[in-house]
């Protein structure tokens, strides 16, 4: 049996925070606002994994009202999510994701991001796709106010 899940996240860009995407710190003058490290890509992957396994969403498992998740490393949250999914009898087959941002240019960082997600998920890098998109000046991402990410994950029952 296979299952598909879709994830989405958006965070505002602010000064005074590091920019973290897929567990990789990206040099930039602004970072993403949020209770945790606000890693929009990893959050979208977490929601896609949880959705595919019908285990709820990121807010149910890691609520922003919980002090223990303040400044949390989203890669750690992804590992905890993968443990839940494994306990439910599923394994990740592949991940396909988009990150939408006008700046910074993300293409130079995509190999490191894919490698970090591959290592975390325990899946060969050929099973991880991450693409960088712009919004061509439209919407909050296009105006440089925010970044968003979408992810699709395929799970297989073990």
Secondary structure, DSSP 8 states (H G I E B T S, - for coil): -EEEEEEEEEEEEEETS-EEETTEEE--SEEE-SSS---HHHHHHHHHHHHHTT---HHHHS-TT-GGGTT--HHHHHHHHHHHHHHTTEEEEEEEEEEE-SSS--GGGHHHHHHHHHHHHT--GGGEEEEEE--TT-HHHHTTSEEEEEEEEEEEE-
